Structures are given as structure tokens and as C-alpha cells.
Amino acid sequence: MSRPTLMAVAMFIGVLLVMFNPSMEVSPPTYLGICEWRECVGEKPAGSHMMICLPEERPENCLQESWDQLTELNELEPC
């Protein structure tokens, strides 16, 4: 096998290892498990889409317990 072919095979194997290695799986964000989290977040533009963010102050319809958990997680960018 030529050197470019060996490199292509090695790259392909590397891609397969990343795709099918269970330890490389991405977990969902922790905040998705917080009760009524949607009531506590806002949205802001991020390029061609909108992303959720955490407002500076707790929205009126956001549960205090949910707000406390979200602010402690530090997973969401500020609005």
C-alpha cells in the first residue's frame, strides 16, 4: 500500500473509533433534567440561529428551586 493510502485508512479507522466508541458519547445537558427549566431561560441570537441563555434575574414564572439549580450548574450563557 502506498503511504497516502495508509494514511487514508488510518484516518478512516480513527473516524470509526470516534463514531462508535461508547465512551465518546455526548451526554445531554444537565439542565434538561431540571423541573420546568424552560420557564427560567431566555433566548439570544447566535449567528443564524437562536440559543437559550440564562437571564440576569429570575423570570416571574420560574420556580425558585429551578432557578437555583440552573444558576449553580453554570451551563448556560448569560443573556
Long-range contacts (C-beta under 8 A, 24 or more apart in sequence): 29-75, 30-73, 30-75, 31-69, 31-70, 31-73, 31-75, 31-76, 34-66, 34-69, 34-70, 34-73, 35-63, 35-65, 35-66, 36-62, 36-63, 36-66, 37-66, 37-70, 39-63, 39-66, 40-66, 40-67, 40-70, 41-70, 41-76, 42-79, 43-79, 44-77, 44-79, 51-77, 52-76, 53-77, 53-78, 53-79, 54-78, 54-79, 55-79
